[in-house]
Amino acid sequence: MMAWQGQTKWTESLRRGDHSALSFCFKLHARSLGFFANRLINDPLEAEDIVAECFAKLWERRRDFQTEENIKAFLYISCRNACLDYIRREKVKTLAQKAYSSKQEGAEDTILKHIITAEVLAILDEEIAMLPDNYREVFKLIYFDLKKTEEIADQLGLSEQTVRNYKARAVNLLKTAMLKRGISSMGVVALLLFIEGR
């Protein structure tokens, strides 16, 4: 990632048509947008396509934006609208999508919560990737693959107590990392309570 000196430089470079500025912006926001889109449509591959299209639209309209805040708002609004269009095209296949679609434009609080959750999940995903190998493997088997302690112990050739220790250490490291990043909202607290209670 290019080391930009403050947001003004890269946003101005984007307006001038600098592809490296677009790449920087993509690395800054694509992961969060992907989580955001997938929460709305529950289709990871389609979510990736939607995010890519949002950045294509940003590039087409790059001269319209003065600040990073403008760019971020445009990306999330474009992503939301594209997700709603997708849901309509798919004729609202799930109850969750139907509930979201019925609210549409009047659900700004819900949209904000989805944005916050998506950004927190993106940060959490980065921090999980940085866990020591043993902790990361156990954490993913528990929370992503939904395996039980005894199953993991058998699979990895560890004692059940070691698996529990790895799990506890992983959760503590993630808590510390999230707090260091300034993530202290109730959403994160709820997320961590969910993790601890599994």
Secondary structure, 3 states (H helix, E strand, C coil): CCCCCCHHHHHHHHHCCCHHHHHHHHHHHHHHHHHHHHHHHCCHHHHHHHHHHHHHHHHHCHHHCCCHHHHHHHHHHHHHHHHHHHHHHCCCCCHHHHHHHHHHHHCHHHHHHHHHHHHHHHHHHHHHHCCCHHHHHHHHHHHCCCCCHHHHHHHHCCCHHHHHHHHHHHHHHHHHHHHHCCCCCHHHHHHHHHHHHC
